[in-house]
Amino acid sequence: MLSWALTFFILAIIAGIFGFGGIASGAAGIAQFLFFLFIVLLVISLLTGRFRRDPMV
């Protein structure tokens, strides 16, 4: 998922350089959404993994 966010970020940079403002803002919005979704899923994964471990092992 982080690779998709990076892909859309690079697409936004390239579109911005060539003057495609609408495409650049759309790709940047998608990249931002995917990045924050990745962060949320990472935190959830870390928390659930921490609570699943057996403390007696």
Buried (B, 14 or more C-beta within 10 A) or exposed (E): EEEBBEBBBEBBBEBBEEEBEEBBEBBBEBBBEBBEBBEEEEEEEEEEEEEEEEEEE
